[in-house]
């Protein structure tokens, strides 16, 4: 079983390669939940502080903030 790279509460950003498709450049997200992997890829529920809705992101789409 695949292990999640990020943890709940961690701050992340969408990788530059994926931002254009989401219209959310440069926003900071917080990991809300670790979702079951889809195939070999871990999935996360993420949300910005300013938005009421959460998004789903694949692990390859996000990068950790320092």
PDBQT receptor file of N, H, CA, C and O in Angstrom, charges set to zero:
ATOM      1  N   UNK A   1       0.837  -1.193   0.000  1.00  0.00    +0.000 N 
ATOM      2  CA  UNK A   1       0.000   0.000   0.000  1.00  0.00    +0.000 C 
ATOM      3  C   UNK A   1       0.876   1.250   0.000  1.00  0.00    +0.000 C 
ATOM      4  O   UNK A   1       1.877   1.315   0.714  1.00  0.00    +0.000 OA
ATOM      5  N   UNK A   2       0.504   2.210  -0.782  1.00  0.00    +0.000 N 
ATOM      6  H   UNK A   2      -0.309   2.156  -1.362  1.00  0.00    +0.000 HD
ATOM      7  CA  UNK A   2       1.235   3.460  -0.918  1.00  0.00    +0.000 C 
ATOM      8  C   UNK A   2       1.082   4.311   0.336  1.00  0.00    +0.000 C 
ATOM      9  O   UNK A   2      -0.002   4.372   0.915  1.00  0.00    +0.000 OA
ATOM     10  N   UNK A   3       2.162   4.968   0.761  1.00  0.00    +0.000 N 
ATOM     11  H   UNK A   3       3.043   4.918   0.290  1.00  0.00    +0.000 HD
ATOM     12  CA  UNK A   3       2.116   5.850   1.927  1.00  0.00    +0.000 C 
ATOM     13  C   UNK A   3       2.048   7.301   1.478  1.00  0.00    +0.000 C 
ATOM     14  O   UNK A   3       2.699   7.685   0.507  1.00  0.00    +0.000 OA
ATOM     15  N   UNK A   4       1.267   8.100   2.179  1.00  0.00    +0.000 N 
ATOM     16  H   UNK A   4       0.738   7.787   2.968  1.00  0.00    +0.000 HD
ATOM     17  CA  UNK A   4       1.139   9.524   1.864  1.00  0.00    +0.000 C 
ATOM     18  C   UNK A   4       2.428  10.272   2.233  1.00  0.00    +0.000 C 
ATOM     19  O   UNK A   4       3.006  10.044   3.296  1.00  0.00    +0.000 OA
ATOM     20  N   UNK A   5       2.858  11.149   1.358  1.00  0.00    +0.000 N 
ATOM     21  H   UNK A   5       2.388  11.334   0.495  1.00  0.00    +0.000 HD
ATOM     22  CA  UNK A   5       4.062  11.954   1.550  1.00  0.00    +0.000 C 
ATOM     23  C   UNK A   5       3.790  13.146   2.471  1.00  0.00    +0.000 C 
ATOM     24  O   UNK A   5       4.666  13.563   3.229  1.00  0.00    +0.000 OA
ATOM     25  N   UNK A   6       2.569  13.692   2.402  1.00  0.00    +0.000 N 
ATOM     26  H   UNK A   6       1.858  13.353   1.786  1.00  0.00    +0.000 HD
ATOM     27  CA  UNK A   6       2.193  14.858   3.184  1.00  0.00    +0.000 C 
ATOM     28  C   UNK A   6       1.288  14.448   4.338  1.00  0.00    +0.000 C 
ATOM     29  O   UNK A   6       0.723  13.354   4.326  1.00  0.00    +0.000 OA
ATOM     30  N   UNK A   7       1.146  15.323   5.339  1.00  0.00    +0.000 N 
ATOM     31  H   UNK A   7       1.605  16.211   5.349  1.00  0.00    +0.000 HD
ATOM     32  CA  UNK A   7       0.328  15.004   6.513  1.00  0.00    +0.000 C 
ATOM     33  C   UNK A   7      -0.805  16.016   6.667  1.00  0.00    +0.000 C 
ATOM     34  O   UNK A   7      -0.745  17.116   6.118  1.00  0.00    +0.000 OA
ATOM     35  N   UNK A   8      -1.820  15.641   7.407  1.00  0.00    +0.000 N 
ATOM     36  H   UNK A   8      -1.869  14.748   7.854  1.00  0.00    +0.000 HD
ATOM     37  CA  UNK A   8      -2.952  16.536   7.683  1.00  0.00    +0.000 C 
ATOM     38  C   UNK A   8      -2.425  17.778   8.403  1.00  0.00    +0.000 C 
ATOM     39  O   UNK A   8      -1.620  17.681   9.329  1.00  0.00    +0.000 OA
ATOM     40  N   UNK A   9      -2.895  18.948   7.956  1.00  0.00    +0.000 N 
ATOM     41  H   UNK A   9      -3.549  19.027   7.203  1.00  0.00    +0.000 HD
ATOM     42  CA  UNK A   9      -2.478  20.215   8.547  1.00  0.00    +0.000 C 
ATOM     43  C   UNK A   9      -1.290  20.858   7.858  1.00  0.00    +0.000 C 
ATOM     44  O   UNK A   9      -1.009  22.034   8.086  1.00  0.00    +0.000 OA
ATOM     45  N   UNK A  10      -0.588  20.112   7.023  1.00  0.00    +0.000 N 
ATOM     46  H   UNK A  10      -0.816  19.156   6.839  1.00  0.00    +0.000 HD
ATOM     47  CA  UNK A  10       0.582  20.637   6.336  1.00  0.00    +0.000 C 
ATOM     48  C   UNK A  10       0.170  21.644   5.266  1.00  0.00    +0.000 C 
ATOM     49  O   UNK A  10      -0.853  21.471   4.603  1.00  0.00    +0.000 OA
ATOM     50  N   UNK A  11       0.977  22.702   5.101  1.00  0.00    +0.000 N 
ATOM     51  H   UNK A  11       1.808  22.842   5.640  1.00  0.00    +0.000 HD
ATOM     52  CA  UNK A  11       0.721  23.717   4.084  1.00  0.00    +0.000 C 
ATOM     53  C   UNK A  11       1.463  23.350   2.805  1.00  0.00    +0.000 C 
ATOM     54  O   UNK A  11       2.637  22.980   2.830  1.00  0.00    +0.000 OA
ATOM     55  N   UNK A  12       0.747  23.463   1.684  1.00  0.00    +0.000 N 
ATOM     56  H   UNK A  12      -0.207  23.764   1.664  1.00  0.00    +0.000 HD
ATOM     57  CA  UNK A  12       1.296  23.088   0.381  1.00  0.00    +0.000 C 
ATOM     58  C   UNK A  12       0.854  24.104  -0.669  1.00  0.00    +0.000 C 
ATOM     59  O   UNK A  12      -0.001  24.952  -0.413  1.00  0.00    +0.000 OA
ATOM     60  N   UNK A  13       1.448  24.001  -1.843  1.00  0.00    +0.000 N 
ATOM     61  H   UNK A  13       2.143  23.313  -2.050  1.00  0.00    +0.000 HD
ATOM     62  CA  UNK A  13       1.025  24.763  -3.019  1.00  0.00    +0.000 C 
ATOM     63  C   UNK A  13       0.887  23.799  -4.171  1.00  0.00    +0.000 C 
ATOM     64  O   UNK A  13       1.487  22.724  -4.178  1.00  0.00    +0.000 OA
ATOM     65  N   UNK A  14       0.084  24.196  -5.154  1.00  0.00    +0.000 N 
ATOM     66  H   UNK A  14      -0.403  25.069  -5.148  1.00  0.00    +0.000 HD
ATOM     67  CA  UNK A  14      -0.007  23.399  -6.366  1.00  0.00    +0.000 C 
ATOM     68  C   UNK A  14       1.282  23.588  -7.152  1.00  0.00    +0.000 C 
ATOM     69  O   UNK A  14       1.788  24.705  -7.260  1.00  0.00    +0.000 OA
ATOM     70  N   UNK A  15       1.808  22.514  -7.693  1.00  0.00    +0.000 N 
ATOM     71  H   UNK A  15       1.397  21.606  -7.605  1.00  0.00    +0.000 HD
ATOM     72  CA  UNK A  15       3.006  22.557  -8.520  1.00  0.00    +0.000 C 
ATOM     73  C   UNK A  15       2.736  23.453  -9.727  1.00  0.00    +0.000 C 
ATOM     74  O   UNK A  15       1.627  23.451 -10.259  1.00  0.00    +0.000 OA
ATOM     75  N   UNK A  16       3.718  24.203 -10.156  1.00  0.00    +0.000 N 
ATOM     76  H   UNK A  16       4.620  24.205  -9.724  1.00  0.00    +0.000 HD
ATOM     77  CA  UNK A  16       3.558  25.137 -11.279  1.00  0.00    +0.000 C 
ATOM     78  C   UNK A  16       3.022  24.453 -12.531  1.00  0.00    +0.000 C 
ATOM     79  O   UNK A  16       2.287  25.074 -13.298  1.00  0.00    +0.000 OA
ATOM     80  N   UNK A  17       3.368  23.207 -12.752  1.00  0.00    +0.000 N 
ATOM     81  H   UNK A  17       3.965  22.703 -12.129  1.00  0.00    +0.000 HD
ATOM     82  CA  UNK A  17       2.907  22.485 -13.944  1.00  0.00    +0.000 C 
ATOM     83  C   UNK A  17       1.405  22.246 -13.925  1.00  0.00    +0.000 C 
ATOM     84  O   UNK A  17       0.811  22.011 -14.977  1.00  0.00    +0.000 OA
ATOM     85  N   UNK A  18       0.781  22.299 -12.761  1.00  0.00    +0.000 N 
ATOM     86  H   UNK A  18       1.264  22.490 -11.906  1.00  0.00    +0.000 HD
ATOM     87  CA  UNK A  18      -0.646  22.001 -12.648  1.00  0.00    +0.000 C 
ATOM     88  C   UNK A  18      -1.495  23.230 -12.359  1.00  0.00    +0.000 C 
ATOM     89  O   UNK A  18      -2.718  23.155 -12.478  1.00  0.00    +0.000 OA
ATOM     90  N   UNK A  19      -0.906  24.343 -11.990  1.00  0.00    +0.000 N 
ATOM     91  H   UNK A  19       0.087  24.404 -11.894  1.00  0.00    +0.000 HD
ATOM     92  CA  UNK A  19      -1.655  25.554 -11.642  1.00  0.00    +0.000 C 
ATOM     93  C   UNK A  19      -2.526  26.068 -12.772  1.00  0.00    +0.000 C 
ATOM     94  O   UNK A  19      -3.678  26.438 -12.545  1.00  0.00    +0.000 OA
ATOM     95  N   UNK A  20      -1.999  26.097 -13.980  1.00  0.00    +0.000 N 
ATOM     96  H   UNK A  20      -1.063  25.796 -14.165  1.00  0.00    +0.000 HD
ATOM     97  CA  UNK A  20      -2.727  26.659 -15.112  1.00  0.00    +0.000 C 
ATOM     98  C   UNK A  20      -4.073  25.986 -15.331  1.00  0.00    +0.000 C 
ATOM     99  O   UNK A  20      -5.033  26.630 -15.755  1.00  0.00    +0.000 OA
ATOM    100  N   UNK A  21      -4.141  24.716 -15.048  1.00  0.00    +0.000 N 
ATOM    101  H   UNK A  21      -3.361  24.193 -14.704  1.00  0.00    +0.000 HD
ATOM    102  CA  UNK A  21      -5.375  23.965 -15.244  1.00  0.00    +0.000 C 
ATOM    103  C   UNK A  21      -6.395  24.209 -14.140  1.00  0.00    +0.000 C 
ATOM    104  O   UNK A  21      -7.566  23.859 -14.292  1.00  0.00    +0.000 OA
ATOM    105  N   UNK A  22      -5.971  24.797 -13.046  1.00  0.00    +0.000 N 
ATOM    106  H   UNK A  22      -5.020  25.081 -12.923  1.00  0.00    +0.000 HD
ATOM    107  CA  UNK A  22      -6.853  24.969 -11.890  1.00  0.00    +0.000 C 
ATOM    108  C   UNK A  22      -7.237  26.415 -11.633  1.00  0.00    +0.000 C 
ATOM    109  O   UNK A  22      -8.081  26.678 -10.777  1.00  0.00    +0.000 OA
ATOM    110  N   UNK A  23      -6.652  27.343 -12.337  1.00  0.00    +0.000 N 
ATOM    111  H   UNK A  23      -5.966  27.129 -13.033  1.00  0.00    +0.000 HD
ATOM    112  CA  UNK A  23      -6.878  28.779 -12.143  1.00  0.00    +0.000 C 
ATOM    113  C   UNK A  23      -6.689  29.215 -10.689  1.00  0.00    +0.000 C 
ATOM    114  O   UNK A  23      -7.458  30.025 -10.172  1.00  0.00    +0.000 OA
ATOM    115  N   UNK A  24      -5.674  28.679 -10.042  1.00  0.00    +0.000 N 
ATOM    116  H   UNK A  24      -5.049  28.021 -10.462  1.00  0.00    +0.000 HD
ATOM    117  CA  UNK A  24      -5.386  29.016  -8.643  1.00  0.00    +0.000 C 
ATOM    118  C   UNK A  24      -3.889  29.262  -8.441  1.00  0.00    +0.000 C 
ATOM    119  O   UNK A  24      -3.270  28.595  -7.612  1.00  0.00    +0.000 OA
ATOM    120  N   UNK A  25      -3.298  30.197  -9.174  1.00  0.00    +0.000 N 
ATOM    121  H   UNK A  25      -3.801  30.738  -9.848  1.00  0.00    +0.000 HD
ATOM    122  CA  UNK A  25      -1.860  30.405  -9.093  1.00  0.00    +0.000 C 
ATOM    123  C   UNK A  25      -1.392  30.900  -7.732  1.00  0.00    +0.000 C 
ATOM    124  O   UNK A  25      -1.962  31.838  -7.174  1.00  0.00    +0.000 OA
ATOM    125  N   UNK A  26      -0.363  30.272  -7.206  1.00  0.00    +0.000 N 
ATOM    126  H   UNK A  26       0.100  29.511  -7.659  1.00  0.00    +0.000 HD
ATOM    127  CA  UNK A  26       0.296  30.753  -6.013  1.00  0.00    +0.000 C 
ATOM    128  C   UNK A  26      -0.439  30.661  -4.696  1.00  0.00    +0.000 C 
ATOM    129  O   UNK A  26       0.063  31.158  -3.689  1.00  0.00    +0.000 OA
ATOM    130  N   UNK A  27      -1.589  30.056  -4.661  1.00  0.00    +0.000 N 
ATOM    131  H   UNK A  27      -1.997  29.652  -5.480  1.00  0.00    +0.000 HD
ATOM    132  CA  UNK A  27      -2.337  29.972  -3.399  1.00  0.00    +0.000 C 
ATOM    133  C   UNK A  27      -1.739  28.916  -2.476  1.00  0.00    +0.000 C 
ATOM    134  O   UNK A  27      -1.200  27.898  -2.909  1.00  0.00    +0.000 OA
ATOM    135  N   UNK A  28      -1.860  29.206  -1.193  1.00  0.00    +0.000 N 
ATOM    136  H   UNK A  28      -2.298  30.033  -0.841  1.00  0.00    +0.000 HD
ATOM    137  CA  UNK A  28      -1.426  28.253  -0.178  1.00  0.00    +0.000 C 
ATOM    138  C   UNK A  28      -2.623  27.413   0.236  1.00  0.00    +0.000 C 
ATOM    139  O   UNK A  28      -3.712  27.935   0.473  1.00  0.00    +0.000 OA
ATOM    140  N   UNK A  29      -2.409  26.116   0.321  1.00  0.00    +0.000 N 
ATOM    141  H   UNK A  29      -1.524  25.692   0.129  1.00  0.00    +0.000 HD
ATOM    142  CA  UNK A  29      -3.452  25.179   0.708  1.00  0.00    +0.000 C 
ATOM    143  C   UNK A  29      -3.048  24.453   1.979  1.00  0.00    +0.000 C 
ATOM    144  O   UNK A  29      -1.866  24.330   2.301  1.00  0.00    +0.000 OA
ATOM    145  N   UNK A  30      -4.051  23.981   2.687  1.00  0.00    +0.000 N 
ATOM    146  H   UNK A  30      -5.011  24.081   2.426  1.00  0.00    +0.000 HD
ATOM    147  CA  UNK A  30      -3.829  23.164   3.881  1.00  0.00    +0.000 C 
ATOM    148  C   UNK A  30      -4.381  21.773   3.589  1.00  0.00    +0.000 C 
ATOM    149  O   UNK A  30      -5.476  21.640   3.042  1.00  0.00    +0.000 OA
ATOM    150  N   UNK A  31      -3.631  20.743   3.950  1.00  0.00    +0.000 N 
ATOM    151  H   UNK A  31      -2.742  20.851   4.394  1.00  0.00    +0.000 HD
ATOM    152  CA  UNK A  31      -4.098  19.373   3.779  1.00  0.00    +0.000 C 
ATOM    153  C   UNK A  31      -5.178  19.116   4.824  1.00  0.00    +0.000 C 
ATOM    154  O   UNK A  31      -4.928  19.228   6.024  1.00  0.00    +0.000 OA
ATOM    155  N   UNK A  32      -6.384  18.769   4.361  1.00  0.00    +0.000 N 
ATOM    156  H   UNK A  32      -6.587  18.679   3.387  1.00  0.00    +0.000 HD
ATOM    157  CA  UNK A  32      -7.500  18.493   5.270  1.00  0.00    +0.000 C 
ATOM    158  C   UNK A  32      -7.616  17.010   5.601  1.00  0.00    +0.000 C 
ATOM    159  O   UNK A  32      -7.815  16.624   6.753  1.00  0.00    +0.000 OA
ATOM    160  N   UNK A  33      -7.487  16.186   4.555  1.00  0.00    +0.000 N 
ATOM    161  H   UNK A  33      -7.325  16.500   3.620  1.00  0.00    +0.000 HD
ATOM    162  CA  UNK A  33      -7.651  14.737   4.753  1.00  0.00    +0.000 C 
ATOM    163  C   UNK A  33      -6.747  13.977   3.809  1.00  0.00    +0.000 C 
ATOM    164  O   UNK A  33      -6.439  14.437   2.709  1.00  0.00    +0.000 OA
ATOM    165  N   UNK A  34      -6.325  12.803   4.256  1.00  0.00    +0.000 N 
ATOM    166  H   UNK A  34      -6.575  12.429   5.149  1.00  0.00    +0.000 HD
ATOM    167  CA  UNK A  34      -5.598  11.871   3.407  1.00  0.00    +0.000 C 
ATOM    168  C   UNK A  34      -6.642  10.912   2.848  1.00  0.00    +0.000 C 
ATOM    169  O   UNK A  34      -7.337  10.233   3.604  1.00  0.00    +0.000 OA
ATOM    170  N   UNK A  35      -6.750  10.861   1.540  1.00  0.00    +0.000 N 
ATOM    171  H   UNK A  35      -6.185  11.413   0.926  1.00  0.00    +0.000 HD
ATOM    172  CA  UNK A  35      -7.742  10.003   0.902  1.00  0.00    +0.000 C 
ATOM    173  C   UNK A  35      -7.091   8.709   0.439  1.00  0.00    +0.000 C 
ATOM    174  O   UNK A  35      -5.876   8.663   0.249  1.00  0.00    +0.000 OA
ATOM    175  N   UNK A  36      -7.878   7.661   0.254  1.00  0.00    +0.000 N 
ATOM    176  H   UNK A  36      -8.865   7.698   0.408  1.00  0.00    +0.000 HD
ATOM    177  CA  UNK A  36      -7.303   6.392  -0.197  1.00  0.00    +0.000 C 
ATOM    178  C   UNK A  36      -6.610   6.566  -1.550  1.00  0.00    +0.000 C 
ATOM    179  O   UNK A  36      -7.096   7.293  -2.416  1.00  0.00    +0.000 OA
ATOM    180  N   UNK A  37      -5.472   5.891  -1.721  1.00  0.00    +0.000 N 
ATOM    181  H   UNK A  37      -5.078   5.301  -1.018  1.00  0.00    +0.000 HD
ATOM    182  CA  UNK A  37      -4.753   5.977  -2.991  1.00  0.00    +0.000 C 
ATOM    183  C   UNK A  37      -5.605   5.483  -4.163  1.00  0.00    +0.000 C 
ATOM    184  O   UNK A  37      -6.463   4.612  -4.018  1.00  0.00    +0.000 OA
ATOM    185  N   UNK A  38      -5.334   6.069  -5.313  1.00  0.00    +0.000 N 
ATOM    186  H   UNK A  38      -4.636   6.776  -5.430  1.00  0.00    +0.000 HD
ATOM    187  CA  UNK A  38      -5.970   5.634  -6.551  1.00  0.00    +0.000 C 
ATOM    188  C   UNK A  38      -4.860   5.021  -7.391  1.00  0.00    +0.000 C 
ATOM    189  O   UNK A  38      -4.025   5.735  -7.947  1.00  0.00    +0.000 OA
ATOM    190  N   UNK A  39      -4.853   3.713  -7.479  1.00  0.00    +0.000 N 
ATOM    191  H   UNK A  39      -5.531   3.133  -7.027  1.00  0.00    +0.000 HD
ATOM    192  CA  UNK A  39      -3.729   3.034  -8.119  1.00  0.00    +0.000 C 
ATOM    193  C   UNK A  39      -2.508   3.201  -7.239  1.00  0.00    +0.000 C 
ATOM    194  O   UNK A  39      -2.528   2.824  -6.068  1.00  0.00    +0.000 OA
ATOM    195  N   UNK A  40      -1.442   3.765  -7.795  1.00  0.00    +0.000 N 
ATOM    196  H   UNK A  40      -1.426   4.072  -8.747  1.00  0.00    +0.000 HD
ATOM    197  CA  UNK A  40      -0.220   3.971  -7.023  1.00  0.00    +0.000 C 
ATOM    198  C   UNK A  40      -0.047   5.418  -6.561  1.00  0.00    +0.000 C 
ATOM    199  O   UNK A  40       1.008   5.780  -6.041  1.00  0.00    +0.000 OA
ATOM    200  N   UNK A  41      -1.076   6.243  -6.746  1.00  0.00    +0.000 N 
ATOM    201  H   UNK A  41      -1.933   5.949  -7.168  1.00  0.00    +0.000 HD
ATOM    202  CA  UNK A  41      -0.968   7.666  -6.415  1.00  0.00    +0.000 C 
ATOM    203  C   UNK A  41      -1.822   8.040  -5.203  1.00  0.00    +0.000 C 
ATOM    204  O   UNK A  41      -3.015   7.743  -5.152  1.00  0.00    +0.000 OA
ATOM    205  N   UNK A  42      -1.189   8.697  -4.231  1.00  0.00    +0.000 N 
ATOM    206  H   UNK A  42      -0.219   8.938  -4.273  1.00  0.00    +0.000 HD
ATOM    207  CA  UNK A  42      -1.914   9.172  -3.047  1.00  0.00    +0.000 C 
ATOM    208  C   UNK A  42      -2.722  10.413  -3.404  1.00  0.00    +0.000 C 
ATOM    209  O   UNK A  42      -2.332  11.198  -4.268  1.00  0.00    +0.000 OA
ATOM    210  N   UNK A  43      -3.843  10.575  -2.729  1.00  0.00    +0.000 N 
ATOM    211  H   UNK A  43      -4.160   9.937  -2.027  1.00  0.00    +0.000 HD
ATOM    212  CA  UNK A  43      -4.768  11.670  -3.004  1.00  0.00    +0.000 C 
ATOM    213  C   UNK A  43      -5.058  12.415  -1.696  1.00  0.00    +0.000 C 
ATOM    214  O   UNK A  43      -5.071  11.828  -0.614  1.00  0.00    +0.000 OA
ATOM    215  N   UNK A  44      -5.291  13.735  -1.831  1.00  0.00    +0.000 N 
ATOM    216  H   UNK A  44      -5.280  14.212  -2.710  1.00  0.00    +0.000 HD
ATOM    217  CA  UNK A  44      -5.499  14.595  -0.676  1.00  0.00    +0.000 C 
ATOM    218  C   UNK A  44      -6.710  15.495  -0.875  1.00  0.00    +0.000 C 
ATOM    219  O   UNK A  44      -7.043  15.879  -1.996  1.00  0.00    +0.000 OA
ATOM    220  N   UNK A  45      -7.353  15.819   0.223  1.00  0.00    +0.000 N 
ATOM    221  H   UNK A  45      -7.082  15.507   1.134  1.00  0.00    +0.000 HD
ATOM    222  CA  UNK A  45      -8.369  16.865   0.240  1.00  0.00    +0.000 C 
ATOM    223  C   UNK A  45      -7.644  18.105   0.745  1.00  0.00    +0.000 C 
ATOM    224  O   UNK A  45      -7.066  18.088   1.831  1.00  0.00    +0.000 OA
ATOM    225  N   UNK A  46      -7.672  19.200  -0.055  1.00  0.00    +0.000 N 
ATOM    226  H   UNK A  46      -8.142  19.214  -0.938  1.00  0.00    +0.000 HD
ATOM    227  CA  UNK A  46      -6.966  20.429   0.299  1.00  0.00    +0.000 C 
ATOM    228  C   UNK A  46      -7.920  21.617   0.242  1.00  0.00    +0.000 C 
ATOM    229  O   UNK A  46      -8.950  21.571  -0.430  1.00  0.00    +0.000 OA
ATOM    230  N   UNK A  47      -7.556  22.697   0.966  1.00  0.00    +0.000 N 
ATOM    231  H   UNK A  47      -6.719  22.735   1.512  1.00  0.00    +0.000 HD
ATOM    232  CA  UNK A  47      -8.415  23.880   1.000  1.00  0.00    +0.000 C 
ATOM    233  C   UNK A  47      -7.568  25.106   1.300  1.00  0.00    +0.000 C 
ATOM    234  O   UNK A  47      -6.627  25.048   2.092  1.00  0.00    +0.000 OA
ATOM    235  N   UNK A  48      -7.920  26.233   0.648  1.00  0.00    +0.000 N 
ATOM    236  H   UNK A  48      -8.684  26.280   0.004  1.00  0.00    +0.000 HD
ATOM    237  CA  UNK A  48      -7.278  27.493   1.012  1.00  0.00    +0.000 C 
ATOM    238  C   UNK A  48      -8.052  28.080   2.186  1.00  0.00    +0.000 C 
ATOM    239  O   UNK A  48      -9.190  27.694   2.451  1.00  0.00    +0.000 OA
ATOM    240  N   UNK A  49      -7.432  28.999   2.869  1.00  0.00    +0.000 N 
ATOM    241  H   UNK A  49      -6.508  29.313   2.653  1.00  0.00    +0.000 HD
ATOM    242  CA  UNK A  49      -8.092  29.645   4.004  1.00  0.00    +0.000 C 
ATOM    243  C   UNK A  49      -9.255  30.502   3.522  1.00  0.00    +0.000 C 
ATOM    244  O   UNK A  49     -10.258  30.632   4.223  1.00  0.00    +0.000 OA
ATOM    245  N   UNK A  50      -9.134  31.087   2.335  1.00  0.00    +0.000 N 
ATOM    246  H   UNK A  50      -8.319  30.982   1.765  1.00  0.00    +0.000 HD
ATOM    247  CA  UNK A  50     -10.137  32.025   1.825  1.00  0.00    +0.000 C 
ATOM    248  C   UNK A  50     -11.346  31.368   1.179  1.00  0.00    +0.000 C 
ATOM    249  O   UNK A  50     -12.374  32.022   1.006  1.00  0.00    +0.000 OA
ATOM    250  N   UNK A  51     -11.253  30.101   0.819  1.00  0.00    +0.000 N 
ATOM    251  H   UNK A  51     -10.417  29.570   0.960  1.00  0.00    +0.000 HD
ATOM    252  CA  UNK A  51     -12.358  29.438   0.132  1.00  0.00    +0.000 C 
ATOM    253  C   UNK A  51     -13.152  28.553   1.085  1.00  0.00    +0.000 C 
ATOM    254  O   UNK A  51     -12.609  27.998   2.040  1.00  0.00    +0.000 OA
ATOM    255  N   UNK A  52     -14.430  28.434   0.812  1.00  0.00    +0.000 N 
ATOM    256  H   UNK A  52     -14.872  28.885   0.036  1.00  0.00    +0.000 HD
ATOM    257  CA  UNK A  52     -15.288  27.575   1.636  1.00  0.00    +0.000 C 
ATOM    258  C   UNK A  52     -15.269  26.128   1.149  1.00  0.00    +0.000 C 
ATOM    259  O   UNK A  52     -15.595  25.211   1.904  1.00  0.00    +0.000 OA
ATOM    260  N   UNK A  53     -14.893  25.926  -0.098  1.00  0.00    +0.000 N 
ATOM    261  H   UNK A  53     -14.628  26.670  -0.711  1.00  0.00    +0.000 HD
ATOM    262  CA  UNK A  53     -14.911  24.572  -0.667  1.00  0.00    +0.000 C 
ATOM    263  C   UNK A  53     -13.514  23.965  -0.634  1.00  0.00    +0.000 C 
ATOM    264  O   UNK A  53     -12.510  24.677  -0.633  1.00  0.00    +0.000 OA
ATOM    265  N   UNK A  54     -13.469  22.653  -0.607  1.00  0.00    +0.000 N 
ATOM    266  H   UNK A  54     -14.285  22.075  -0.607  1.00  0.00    +0.000 HD
ATOM    267  CA  UNK A  54     -12.178  21.977  -0.659  1.00  0.00    +0.000 C 
ATOM    268  C   UNK A  54     -11.982  21.394  -2.054  1.00  0.00    +0.000 C 
ATOM    269  O   UNK A  54     -12.932  21.254  -2.825  1.00  0.00    +0.000 OA
ATOM    270  N   UNK A  55     -10.749  21.062  -2.359  1.00  0.00    +0.000 N 
ATOM    271  H   UNK A  55      -9.978  21.176  -1.733  1.00  0.00    +0.000 HD
ATOM    272  CA  UNK A  55     -10.381  20.478  -3.644  1.00  0.00    +0.000 C 
ATOM    273  C   UNK A  55      -9.709  19.133  -3.408  1.00  0.00    +0.000 C 
ATOM    274  O   UNK A  55      -9.237  18.835  -2.311  1.00  0.00    +0.000 OA
ATOM    275  N   UNK A  56      -9.680  18.344  -4.449  1.00  0.00    +0.000 N 
ATOM    276  H   UNK A  56     -10.064  18.586  -5.340  1.00  0.00    +0.000 HD
ATOM    277  CA  UNK A  56      -8.985  17.073  -4.405  1.00  0.00    +0.000 C 
ATOM    278  C   UNK A  56      -7.727  17.221  -5.255  1.00  0.00    +0.000 C 
ATOM    279  O   UNK A  56      -7.796  17.729  -6.375  1.00  0.00    +0.000 OA
ATOM    280  N   UNK A  57      -6.587  16.785  -4.740  1.00  0.00    +0.000 N 
ATOM    281  H   UNK A  57      -6.532  16.372  -3.831  1.00  0.00    +0.000 HD
ATOM    282  CA  UNK A  57      -5.324  16.888  -5.467  1.00  0.00    +0.000 C 
ATOM    283  C   UNK A  57      -4.558  15.581  -5.373  1.00  0.00    +0.000 C 
ATOM    284  O   UNK A  57      -4.535  14.922  -4.334  1.00  0.00    +0.000 OA
ATOM    285  N   UNK A  58      -3.937  15.226  -6.480  1.00  0.00    +0.000 N 
ATOM    286  H   UNK A  58      -3.956  15.762  -7.324  1.00  0.00    +0.000 HD
ATOM    287  CA  UNK A  58      -3.054  14.069  -6.516  1.00  0.00    +0.000 C 
ATOM    288  C   UNK A  58      -1.710  14.492  -5.921  1.00  0.00    +0.000 C 
ATOM    289  O   UNK A  58      -1.353  15.669  -5.971  1.00  0.00    +0.000 OA
ATOM    290  N   UNK A  59      -0.975  13.550  -5.367  1.00  0.00    +0.000 N 
ATOM    291  H   UNK A  59      -1.265  12.594  -5.327  1.00  0.00    +0.000 HD
ATOM    292  CA  UNK A  59       0.287  13.871  -4.722  1.00  0.00    +0.000 C 
ATOM    293  C   UNK A  59       1.272  14.554  -5.683  1.00  0.00    +0.000 C 
ATOM    294  O   UNK A  59       2.017  15.441  -5.265  1.00  0.00    +0.000 OA
ATOM    295  N   UNK A  60       1.287  14.163  -6.929  1.00  0.00    +0.000 N 
ATOM    296  H   UNK A  60       0.683  13.442  -7.268  1.00  0.00    +0.000 HD
ATOM    297  CA  UNK A  60       2.216  14.758  -7.904  1.00  0.00    +0.000 C 
ATOM    298  C   UNK A  60       1.870  16.215  -8.229  1.00  0.00    +0.000 C 
ATOM    299  O   UNK A  60       2.684  16.919  -8.826  1.00  0.00    +0.000 OA
ATOM    300  N   UNK A  61       0.686  16.672  -7.849  1.00  0.00    +0.000 N 
ATOM    301  H   UNK A  61       0.025  16.100  -7.364  1.00  0.00    +0.000 HD
ATOM    302  CA  UNK A  61       0.246  18.037  -8.139  1.00  0.00    +0.000 C 
ATOM    303  C   UNK A  61       0.606  19.043  -7.067  1.00  0.00    +0.000 C 
ATOM    304  O   UNK A  61       0.441  20.245  -7.277  1.00  0.00    +0.000 OA
ATOM    305  N   UNK A  62       1.094  18.587  -5.917  1.00  0.00    +0.000 N 
ATOM    306  H   UNK A  62       1.228  17.611  -5.746  1.00  0.00    +0.000 HD
ATOM    307  CA  UNK A  62       1.354  19.516  -4.820  1.00  0.00    +0.000 C 
ATOM    308  C   UNK A  62       2.798  19.435  -4.342  1.00  0.00    +0.000 C 
ATOM    309  O   UNK A  62       3.460  18.405  -4.465  1.00  0.00    +0.000 OA
ATOM    310  N   UNK A  63       3.262  20.553  -3.794  1.00  0.00    +0.000 N 
ATOM    311  H   UNK A  63       2.724  21.390  -3.695  1.00  0.00    +0.000 HD
ATOM    312  CA  UNK A  63       4.607  20.629  -3.224  1.00  0.00    +0.000 C 
ATOM    313  C   UNK A  63       4.504  21.248  -1.837  1.00  0.00    +0.000 C 
ATOM    314  O   UNK A  63       3.667  22.117  -1.595  1.00  0.00    +0.000 OA
ATOM    315  N   UNK A  64       5.363  20.793  -0.931  1.00  0.00    +0.000 N 
ATOM    316  H   UNK A  64       6.043  20.086  -1.128  1.00  0.00    +0.000 HD
ATOM    317  CA  UNK A  64       5.350  21.286   0.444  1.00  0.00    +0.000 C 
ATOM    318  C   UNK A  64       5.938  22.699   0.515  1.00  0.00    +0.000 C 
ATOM    319  O   UNK A  64       6.848  23.044  -0.238  1.00  0.00    +0.000 OA
ATOM    320  N   UNK A  65       5.410  23.494   1.418  1.00  0.00    +0.000 N 
ATOM    321  H   UNK A  65       4.671  23.214   2.030  1.00  0.00    +0.000 HD
ATOM    322  CA  UNK A  65       5.987  24.806   1.699  1.00  0.00    +0.000 C 
ATOM    323  C   UNK A  65       7.064  24.635   2.773  1.00  0.00    +0.000 C 
ATOM    324  O   UNK A  65       6.967  23.751   3.623  1.00  0.00    +0.000 OA
ATOM    325  N   UNK A  66       8.085  25.485   2.725  1.00  0.00    +0.000 N 
ATOM    326  H   UNK A  66       8.164  26.204   2.033  1.00  0.00    +0.000 HD
ATOM    327  CA  UNK A  66       9.162  25.381   3.739  1.00  0.00    +0.000 C 
ATOM    328  C   UNK A  66       8.667  25.699   5.132  1.00  0.00    +0.000 C 
ATOM    329  O   UNK A  66       9.443  25.656   6.087  1.00  0.00    +0.000 OA
TER     330      UNK A  66
